[in-house]
Amino acid sequence: MKIGAFQIDEPMPDLNKPHAFAILRPWINVGSVGSLTLSTLSHRFKAQPLGRLARPGNFIDFTRYRPVVRIEDSERSIAIPNSYIDFAKQTKGNDLLFLHLLEPHMFGETYVESVLKVLKAFNVERYCLMGSMHDVVPHTKPLIVSGTANDKLSEQLYKLGVNPSSYEGPGTIATLIAQEAPKFNIEIMSLIVHIPQYAQLDEDHAGQLRLLEILCSLYDFQIDLESIRRTAEKQYENLSKEMYKEPQFEQAITHLEELYEARVGKADDEKTHLPPDIEKFLHEIDKDFQQN
């Protein structure tokens, strides 16, 4: 059946006050942190397909999100980029929806309305947007997580080390989902992990680990995180080995750590900016990564 622009598989599952976990690509998914996190949740809870956009070309520019040609057993097929939804039932507590959202290029308001219609149709109790952004933070400190939530929930997040979001700047039309959801008695929550800009990792497992730690604490999810933890530690160890080959990097890390301590309230507030030479150095590293 159709719900907004989404084609929902039938028969529709009977879900118990589900909580929806969403990622938005490519926005706020640097290092594939949101994708990795949602993949872990989907695998752990044996998620099943629920639906997808009936006509993704109404919202997506296929010259920007490219279809992918595959050949299997001499048969050629084309995978079309799409936004899709999975679900998982739990033996107790809230069931789960997993929203794999692509940022729309056109008809954004209709896209937002369609997502909200799906949330309403399944009586979603909470909508959580997860993701990541680059920031001037060091890889040698616990990663900062910022977010927003309703009042009571914000207290829980604060106790888990989530800082209130103070971001101002360019955004995405999909932000309207969280803005409109409370009008339908849907709680909202966002969890955005800040990862080192100079790292430029295709898959940042430290960011994935940080989000999963928070979710496991908040929901009491029973997920074995040790393999992800080992991968994350090894990844950042290798990053240190590579970066410390640059003579200026140790000095840059020292300044980033001072800035980090000021941000989390453990040092002088005066240290809130990087020296110009350090900013230039990190910018050059960033350019080198992008060119390579």
Buried (B, 14 or more C-beta within 10 A) or exposed (E): EEBBBBBBBEEBBEBBEBBBBBBBBEBBBBBBBBBBBBBBBBEBBEBEEBBBBBEBEBBBEEEEBEEEEEEEEEEEEEEBBBBBBBBBBBEEEBBBBBBBBBBBBEBBEEBBBBBBBBBBBBBBBBBBBBBBBBBBBBBBBEBBBBBBBEEEBBEBBEEBBBBEBEEEEEEBBBBBBBEBBEEEEBBBBBBBBBBBBBBBBEEBBBBBBBBBBBBEBBBEBEBEBEEBBEBBEEBBEEBBEEBEEEEBBEBBBEBBBBBBBBBEEEBEEEBEEBEEEBBEBBEEBBEEEEEE
